[in-house]
Amino acid sequence: MSGHSKWAKIKRSKGNADAARGKVFSRLIREITIAARMGGGNPDGNPRLRSAIASARTANMPNKNVENAIAKGTGTLDGVMYEEFSLEGYAPGGVAVLVECMSDNRNRTVSEVRHAMTMGGGNLAAVNSVSWMFKPQGVILIDKKAKDEDTLMEVVLNAGADDMALEGDEYEITTKIEAFENVRAALEKAGITPISAELTKVPDNMVKLDEDKAIKVLRLIDELDELDDAQHVYSNLDVSEEVLEKYAKA
């Protein structure tokens, strides 16, 4: 989706704030649990866990939630066993959709995603049908009032960021996966708190639709994003800020 920060802003503005906060916490808990299970409970030797904990702090998650998620992942506290997998498909207009899932019941999750896709005018597709279009990337959003542009650019570029651009009232900083933690640490050292910082996936090419079809795809993406087992939903829809704003007010 063109302009990651634009869609992130819409997601923050839509719906009940407490419900959205609960959804973020649920996803972070799952990510921390999986990271601890796969790489151990010490963030110093587990980059994925370290990144998940940093994201939890950015979201103001209580330390107790983080500690419990790590304990469940390492087996010192009983908990649900999650499985990671991706589901792929097409939304209306041929827009590619990639849903990264984390679930304790694959059959339930596949059924829920398939239902949402069908109701939204899309369909599930075979493995690797669209995933090849998306490349991993770090994206960090900073309020433009947090620091002057020249200082912020110096901090992030010296830390290894690829680019920084102003999107509305936020700076969107992009990084390679391997530079993500360095950039986030540099921001923290400079006293700059991100609005959000996440490892995401960016499409190689975009699909532009007319307004009505674009809003239909946005609605489908929203439905998928609201599913409990959907950790991340990616698409290659190219949508203008005007259409996003109209969708947000709908």
Residue frames relative to the residue before (quaternion, step in Angstrom):
aa qw qx qy qz dx dy dz
M 1.0000 0.0000 0.0000 0.0000 0.00 0.00 0.00
S 0.4507 -0.6999 0.4863 0.2655 3.54 -0.82 0.99
G 0.8223 0.1628 -0.1383 0.5275 3.56 -0.86 0.97
H 0.1656 -0.8290 0.5295 0.0708 3.55 0.45 1.24
S 0.6740 0.5164 -0.3065 0.4303 3.59 0.89 -0.90
K 0.6037 0.5615 -0.3662 0.4316 3.61 1.08 -0.63
W 0.6816 0.4631 -0.2875 0.4881 3.58 0.91 -0.89
A 0.6208 0.5381 -0.3458 0.4533 3.60 1.00 -0.75
K 0.6476 0.5179 -0.3193 0.4588 3.58 1.00 -0.81
I 0.6350 0.5193 -0.3269 0.4693 3.57 0.99 -0.82
K 0.6521 0.5174 -0.3154 0.4556 3.58 0.94 -0.86
R 0.6647 0.4934 -0.3128 0.4657 3.58 1.02 -0.73
S 0.7089 0.4789 -0.2659 0.4443 3.59 1.06 -0.69
K 0.6757 0.4988 -0.2982 0.4536 3.60 1.13 -0.53
G 0.8220 0.2976 -0.1925 0.4457 3.52 -1.19 0.60
N 0.6847 -0.4784 0.3744 0.4026 3.50 -1.42 -0.01
A 0.4929 -0.6984 0.4349 0.2831 3.57 -0.76 1.06
D 0.6645 0.5054 -0.3120 0.4535 3.60 0.94 -0.84
A 0.6406 0.5149 -0.3196 0.4715 3.57 1.03 -0.80
A 0.6467 0.5139 -0.3159 0.4668 3.57 0.98 -0.86
R 0.6332 0.5304 -0.3226 0.4622 3.58 1.01 -0.83
G 0.6539 0.5190 -0.3087 0.4557 3.57 0.99 -0.86
K 0.6341 0.5281 -0.3203 0.4653 3.56 1.07 -0.78
V 0.6419 0.5160 -0.3186 0.4693 3.58 0.96 -0.87
F 0.6573 0.5114 -0.3114 0.4576 3.59 0.90 -0.92
S 0.6423 0.5331 -0.3237 0.4455 3.58 0.95 -0.88
R 0.6724 0.4923 -0.2941 0.4681 3.58 0.93 -0.89
L 0.6615 0.5062 -0.3084 0.4593 3.56 0.95 -0.84
I 0.6244 0.5351 -0.3383 0.4574 3.59 1.00 -0.79
R 0.6530 0.5029 -0.3136 0.4716 3.58 0.94 -0.84
E 0.6627 0.5077 -0.3097 0.4551 3.57 0.92 -0.90
I 0.6517 0.5042 -0.3144 0.4714 3.60 0.94 -0.85
T 0.6445 0.5338 -0.3137 0.4486 3.58 0.95 -0.88
I 0.6741 0.4837 -0.2847 0.4801 3.57 0.89 -0.96
A 0.6578 0.5216 -0.3120 0.4447 3.57 0.89 -0.94
A 0.6719 0.4876 -0.2927 0.4745 3.59 0.97 -0.86
R 0.6440 0.5250 -0.3236 0.4527 3.57 1.02 -0.76
M 0.7270 0.4477 -0.2422 0.4609 3.57 0.96 -0.88
G 0.8419 0.2043 -0.0664 0.4951 3.58 0.94 -0.84
G 0.6217 -0.5502 0.3469 0.4365 3.58 1.26 0.14
G 0.5762 -0.6590 0.3963 0.2767 3.53 -1.24 0.50
N 0.5921 0.5602 -0.3779 0.4390 3.61 1.24 0.04
P 0.3496 -0.7786 0.4771 0.2098 3.62 -0.35 1.18
D 0.5619 0.6131 -0.3930 0.3924 3.61 1.14 -0.48
G 0.7756 0.2940 -0.1627 0.5345 3.57 1.10 -0.68
N 0.6931 0.4124 -0.2485 0.5364 3.56 1.29 0.22
P 0.2591 -0.8205 0.4880 0.1464 3.62 0.11 1.27
R 0.6414 0.5224 -0.3386 0.4484 3.59 0.97 -0.78
L 0.6553 0.4936 -0.3101 0.4803 3.59 0.97 -0.82
R 0.6348 0.5375 -0.3283 0.4476 3.57 0.96 -0.85
S 0.6591 0.5001 -0.3006 0.4745 3.57 0.99 -0.84
A 0.6566 0.5133 -0.3124 0.4559 3.59 0.97 -0.85
I 0.6452 0.5100 -0.3194 0.4708 3.58 1.00 -0.81
A 0.6364 0.5212 -0.3270 0.4652 3.59 0.99 -0.81
S 0.6423 0.5103 -0.3191 0.4746 3.59 1.01 -0.78
A 0.6299 0.5326 -0.3253 0.4624 3.57 1.06 -0.78
R 0.6510 0.5055 -0.3167 0.4694 3.58 1.00 -0.76
T 0.6229 0.5343 -0.3328 0.4644 3.57 1.03 -0.80
A 0.7095 0.4364 -0.2420 0.4975 3.58 1.08 -0.78
N 0.4327 -0.7269 0.4322 0.3123 3.60 1.35 0.07
M 0.2440 0.7665 -0.5483 0.2288 3.56 1.00 0.84
P 0.5172 -0.6469 0.4551 0.3268 3.63 -0.90 0.84
N 0.5895 -0.6048 0.4092 0.3454 3.57 -1.03 0.80
K 0.6096 0.5716 -0.3560 0.4183 3.59 1.04 -0.73
N 0.6288 0.5279 -0.3335 0.4633 3.58 1.03 -0.75
V 0.6484 0.5163 -0.3084 0.4667 3.56 1.00 -0.87
E 0.6699 0.5085 -0.2954 0.4533 3.57 0.88 -0.96
N 0.6613 0.5008 -0.3078 0.4660 3.59 0.97 -0.82
A 0.6420 0.5219 -0.3262 0.4573 3.59 1.00 -0.80
I 0.6399 0.5077 -0.3201 0.4799 3.59 1.01 -0.79
A 0.6565 0.5223 -0.3075 0.4490 3.56 0.95 -0.90
K 0.6429 0.5059 -0.3211 0.4771 3.59 1.04 -0.74
G 0.6611 0.5215 -0.3035 0.4460 3.55 1.01 -0.81
T 0.7280 0.4188 -0.2376 0.4880 3.57 1.00 -0.81
G 0.5460 -0.6568 0.3768 0.3584 3.58 1.27 -0.12
T 0.5133 0.6412 -0.4318 0.3727 3.60 1.22 0.07
L 0.7437 0.2084 -0.1561 0.6157 3.57 1.32 -0.16
D 0.4902 -0.6760 0.4609 0.3007 3.56 -0.82 0.97
G 0.1661 0.7910 -0.5743 0.1299 3.55 -1.00 0.80
V 0.6689 -0.4860 0.3848 0.4103 3.53 -1.37 0.09
M 0.3358 -0.7194 0.5714 0.2076 3.56 -1.10 0.73
Y 0.1619 -0.8164 0.5513 0.0574 3.57 -0.52 1.19
E 0.2136 -0.7408 0.6253 0.1211 3.53 -1.27 0.63
E 0.2754 -0.7545 0.5737 0.1606 3.57 -1.04 0.82
F 0.2219 0.7498 -0.6087 0.1344 3.56 -1.03 0.81
S 0.3394 -0.7357 0.5520 0.1971 3.56 -1.27 0.37
L 0.1658 -0.7453 0.6370 0.1062 3.53 -1.22 0.63
E 0.1676 -0.8146 0.5543 0.0328 3.56 -0.95 0.94
G 0.1738 0.7993 -0.5646 0.1102 3.53 -1.13 0.56
Y 0.4479 -0.6629 0.5309 0.2795 3.51 -1.35 -0.26
A 0.3077 -0.7138 0.6053 0.1716 3.51 -1.09 0.89
P 0.7119 -0.4079 0.3133 0.4781 3.62 -1.22 0.05
G 0.7827 0.3078 -0.2449 0.4824 3.55 -1.09 0.78
G 0.5697 -0.6277 0.3702 0.3799 3.58 1.26 0.23
V 0.3661 0.7293 -0.4959 0.2970 3.60 1.22 0.39
A 0.3896 -0.7250 0.5239 0.2195 3.58 -0.86 1.01
V 0.0726 -0.7879 0.6114 0.0120 3.55 -1.04 0.86
L 0.0603 -0.7780 0.6253 -0.0025 3.55 -0.92 1.03
V 0.0880 -0.8021 0.5907 0.0050 3.58 -0.67 1.15
E 0.1672 -0.7726 0.6070 0.0817 3.57 -0.59 1.15
C 0.1294 -0.8333 0.5375 0.0012 3.53 -0.60 1.22
M 0.0698 -0.7358 0.6702 0.0675 3.50 -1.33 0.47
S 0.1414 0.8382 -0.4923 0.1874 3.55 -0.24 1.26
D 0.3623 -0.6935 0.5734 0.2429 3.53 -1.29 0.43
N 0.7605 0.2153 -0.1487 0.5943 3.58 1.31 0.10
R 0.2830 -0.8096 0.4914 0.1518 3.58 0.02 1.32
N 0.6557 0.5295 -0.3311 0.4243 3.61 0.87 -0.90
R 0.6426 0.5178 -0.3219 0.4641 3.57 0.99 -0.82
T 0.6763 0.5095 -0.2924 0.4445 3.55 0.90 -0.96
V 0.6447 0.5146 -0.3218 0.4647 3.58 0.92 -0.89
S 0.6488 0.5241 -0.3103 0.4561 3.57 0.99 -0.88
E 0.6756 0.4950 -0.2967 0.4587 3.60 0.93 -0.87
V 0.6613 0.4907 -0.3081 0.4764 3.57 0.96 -0.83
R 0.6423 0.5209 -0.3261 0.4579 3.59 0.92 -0.86
H 0.6512 0.5193 -0.3153 0.4549 3.58 0.95 -0.88
A 0.6634 0.5005 -0.3039 0.4658 3.58 0.91 -0.91
M 0.6466 0.5179 -0.3168 0.4619 3.58 0.97 -0.86
T 0.6743 0.5027 -0.2955 0.4530 3.57 0.87 -0.93
M 0.6775 0.4885 -0.2883 0.4683 3.57 0.90 -0.95
G 0.7107 0.4447 -0.2531 0.4828 3.58 1.13 -0.60
G 0.5960 -0.6097 0.3501 0.3879 3.58 1.24 0.20
G 0.6103 0.5384 -0.3589 0.4569 3.57 1.26 0.35
N 0.2363 -0.7659 0.5715 0.1758 3.55 -1.23 -0.32
L 0.5032 -0.6153 0.5096 0.3293 3.55 -1.21 0.55
A 0.1698 -0.7791 0.5979 0.0819 3.56 -1.19 0.60
A 0.6958 -0.4815 0.3376 0.4124 3.54 -1.32 0.14
V 0.6543 -0.4960 0.4017 0.4056 3.54 -1.32 0.37
N 0.8327 0.1760 -0.1853 0.4912 3.57 -1.05 0.93
S 0.4118 0.7123 -0.4798 0.3047 3.58 1.19 0.30
V 0.8153 0.1253 -0.0767 0.5601 3.61 1.06 -0.64
S 0.5146 0.6845 -0.4182 0.3030 3.61 1.14 -0.46
W 0.6032 0.5849 -0.3510 0.4133 3.59 1.11 -0.63
M 0.6098 0.5773 -0.3484 0.4165 3.58 1.21 -0.40
F 0.7274 0.4489 -0.2190 0.4706 3.58 1.19 -0.56
K 0.1505 -0.7966 0.5836 0.0467 3.56 -0.86 1.02
P 0.5193 -0.6545 0.4497 0.3158 3.61 -0.94 0.86
Q 0.0969 0.7830 -0.6069 0.0962 3.55 -1.07 0.77
G 0.3602 -0.6933 0.5730 0.2474 3.55 -1.19 0.54
V 0.0455 -0.7902 0.6112 0.0061 3.57 -0.96 0.87
I 0.0374 -0.7894 0.6120 -0.0305 3.56 -0.79 1.10
L 0.1687 -0.7889 0.5864 0.0732 3.56 -0.85 1.00
I 0.0706 -0.7973 0.5992 -0.0167 3.55 -0.89 1.06
D 0.4705 -0.6429 0.5215 0.3054 3.58 -0.94 0.86
K 0.4803 -0.7070 0.4323 0.2873 3.59 -0.76 0.99
K 0.6179 0.5376 -0.3431 0.4598 3.58 1.27 -0.28
A 0.5215 0.6790 -0.4006 0.3265 3.58 1.26 -0.32
K 0.7884 -0.0738 0.1010 0.6023 3.57 1.05 -0.78
D 0.5441 -0.6070 0.4459 0.3697 3.57 -1.08 0.58
E 0.6643 -0.5731 0.3187 0.3587 3.55 -1.12 0.80
D 0.6740 0.5093 -0.3145 0.4330 3.60 0.82 -0.93
T 0.6674 0.4952 -0.3018 0.4673 3.59 0.92 -0.88
L 0.6578 0.5134 -0.3059 0.4584 3.56 0.92 -0.94
M 0.6590 0.5087 -0.3140 0.4565 3.58 0.90 -0.89
E 0.6399 0.5248 -0.3298 0.4542 3.57 0.96 -0.81
V 0.6457 0.5294 -0.3185 0.4488 3.59 0.96 -0.89
V 0.7586 0.4174 -0.2353 0.4414 3.58 0.66 -1.09
L 0.6641 0.4943 -0.3267 0.4560 3.60 0.95 -0.75
N 0.6379 0.5147 -0.3270 0.4703 3.59 1.04 -0.71
A 0.6786 0.4808 -0.2857 0.4762 3.57 1.17 -0.55
G 0.6602 -0.5494 0.2965 0.4176 3.59 1.28 -0.05
A 0.3758 0.7265 -0.4982 0.2876 3.62 1.20 0.28
D 0.4809 -0.6703 0.4873 0.2862 3.57 -1.16 0.60
D 0.8090 -0.0948 0.1338 0.5645 3.57 0.88 -0.92
M 0.0997 -0.7554 0.6424 0.0824 3.53 -1.35 0.34
A 0.0454 0.8040 -0.5885 0.0714 3.57 -0.80 1.01
L 0.4285 -0.6844 0.5289 0.2614 3.54 -1.16 0.65
E 0.0294 -0.7755 0.6303 -0.0237 3.56 -0.78 1.11
G 0.8065 -0.1062 0.0318 0.5808 3.57 -0.10 1.28
D 0.7593 -0.3074 0.2501 0.5161 3.57 -0.62 -1.15
E 0.6528 0.4674 -0.3196 0.5033 3.57 1.21 0.55
Y 0.3454 -0.6868 0.5920 0.2420 3.55 -1.17 0.59
E 0.1901 -0.7590 0.6150 0.0976 3.54 -0.95 0.96
I 0.1000 -0.7956 0.5975 0.0048 3.56 -0.56 1.23
T 0.1129 -0.8012 0.5860 0.0443 3.57 -0.78 1.01
T 0.0552 -0.8000 0.5973 -0.0143 3.54 -1.07 0.84
K 0.5153 -0.5417 0.5366 0.3914 3.51 -1.34 0.17
I 0.6685 -0.5177 0.3465 0.4063 3.57 -1.18 0.54
E 0.7039 0.4909 -0.2740 0.4341 3.57 0.88 -0.96
A 0.7000 0.4483 -0.2728 0.4843 3.61 1.19 -0.40
F 0.4374 0.7486 -0.4284 0.2545 3.57 1.27 -0.31
E 0.7002 0.4703 -0.2800 0.4584 3.59 0.78 -1.02
N 0.6258 0.5397 -0.3401 0.4488 3.60 1.02 -0.76
V 0.6712 0.4919 -0.2978 0.4678 3.57 0.94 -0.89
R 0.6556 0.5018 -0.3205 0.4644 3.57 0.91 -0.85
A 0.6512 0.5114 -0.3142 0.4645 3.59 0.98 -0.83
A 0.6386 0.5280 -0.3242 0.4563 3.59 1.01 -0.79
L 0.6366 0.5192 -0.3186 0.4730 3.58 1.04 -0.78
E 0.6453 0.5201 -0.3110 0.4651 3.55 0.98 -0.88
K 0.6535 0.5159 -0.3035 0.4633 3.57 0.97 -0.88
A 0.6969 0.4564 -0.2586 0.4890 3.58 1.11 -0.70
G 0.5125 -0.6765 0.3967 0.3497 3.56 1.30 0.05
I 0.5103 0.6319 -0.4158 0.4092 3.57 1.21 0.54
T 0.1817 -0.8023 0.5639 0.0727 3.58 -0.60 1.17
P 0.3690 -0.7473 0.5047 0.2250 3.63 -0.63 1.04
I 0.5150 -0.5720 0.5295 0.3567 3.53 -1.28 0.40
S 0.7592 -0.1390 0.1010 0.6278 3.53 1.10 -0.82
A 0.0372 -0.7678 0.6393 0.0200 3.55 -1.24 0.52
E 0.1934 0.8070 -0.5306 0.1730 3.57 -0.50 1.12
L 0.4264 -0.6194 0.5879 0.2980 3.48 -1.37 0.39
T 0.0073 0.8199 -0.5682 0.0693 3.54 -0.61 1.12
K 0.3622 -0.6951 0.5575 0.2737 3.58 -1.26 -0.29
V 0.1756 -0.7993 0.5733 0.0397 3.53 -0.88 1.04
P 0.4314 -0.7255 0.4716 0.2554 3.62 -0.82 0.95
D 0.5420 -0.6199 0.4689 0.3195 3.55 -1.20 0.61
N 0.8017 0.0611 -0.0150 0.5943 3.57 1.04 -0.75
M 0.3447 -0.7557 0.5322 0.1637 3.53 -1.18 0.64
V 0.2656 -0.7305 0.6069 0.1655 3.53 -1.31 0.48
K 0.1622 -0.7919 0.5847 0.0684 3.58 -0.72 1.09
L 0.0982 -0.8004 0.5913 0.0101 3.56 -0.87 1.04
D 0.5799 -0.5333 0.4468 0.4238 3.56 -1.26 0.17
E 0.7394 -0.4718 0.2557 0.4066 3.56 -1.23 0.48
D 0.6798 0.5025 -0.3080 0.4364 3.60 0.81 -0.96
K 0.6831 0.4679 -0.2875 0.4813 3.58 0.91 -0.89
A 0.6260 0.5438 -0.3391 0.4444 3.59 1.02 -0.78
I 0.6603 0.4942 -0.3068 0.4750 3.60 0.94 -0.85
K 0.6157 0.5374 -0.3445 0.4620 3.59 1.07 -0.69
V 0.6599 0.4876 -0.3037 0.4843 3.58 1.00 -0.81
L 0.6269 0.5326 -0.3349 0.4595 3.60 0.98 -0.80
R 0.6367 0.5252 -0.3212 0.4644 3.57 1.01 -0.79
L 0.6502 0.5056 -0.3128 0.4730 3.58 0.99 -0.82
I 0.6413 0.5205 -0.3253 0.4604 3.59 0.93 -0.87
D 0.6332 0.5298 -0.3189 0.4656 3.55 1.04 -0.83
E 0.6518 0.5159 -0.3157 0.4574 3.59 0.92 -0.89
L 0.6603 0.4937 -0.3051 0.4767 3.57 0.96 -0.85
D 0.6611 0.5272 -0.3029 0.4395 3.56 0.95 -0.90
E 0.6638 0.5146 -0.3016 0.4512 3.59 1.13 -0.59
L 0.5053 0.6457 -0.4337 0.3738 3.60 1.22 -0.23
D 0.5609 -0.6496 0.3991 0.3227 3.57 -0.88 0.96
D 0.7513 0.4200 -0.2201 0.4589 3.59 0.95 -0.85
A 0.5572 0.5917 -0.3974 0.4260 3.60 1.26 -0.02
Q 0.2389 -0.7852 0.5580 0.1226 3.57 -0.55 1.19
H 0.7931 -0.0364 0.0655 0.6045 3.57 0.95 -0.94
V 0.1135 -0.7667 0.6284 0.0667 3.55 -1.11 0.72
Y 0.0593 -0.8057 0.5892 -0.0128 3.58 -0.70 1.13
S 0.0255 0.7793 -0.6261 -0.0095 3.54 -1.19 0.57
N 0.3879 -0.7035 0.5332 0.2652 3.56 -1.27 0.19
L 0.2746 0.7602 -0.5293 0.2579 3.55 1.08 0.80
D 0.2068 -0.7464 0.6227 0.1113 3.56 -0.90 1.00
V 0.0833 0.8235 -0.5477 0.1222 3.57 -0.36 1.24
S 0.4532 -0.6996 0.4873 0.2602 3.57 -0.98 0.87
E 0.6235 -0.5370 0.4101 0.3933 3.55 -1.25 0.41
E 0.6067 0.5647 -0.3565 0.4313 3.59 1.06 -0.67
V 0.6670 0.4800 -0.2997 0.4846 3.59 0.97 -0.85
L 0.6300 0.5274 -0.3383 0.4588 3.59 0.99 -0.75
E 0.6617 0.4998 -0.3101 0.4649 3.57 0.93 -0.85
K 0.6390 0.5122 -0.3277 0.4711 3.58 1.00 -0.76
Y 0.6422 0.5153 -0.3161 0.4712 3.56 1.01 -0.81
A 0.6473 0.5380 -0.3189 0.4356 3.59 0.96 -0.86
K 0.7119 0.4505 -0.2532 0.4755 3.57 1.06 -0.72
A 0.5175 0.6715 -0.4075 0.3396 3.58 1.24 -0.28
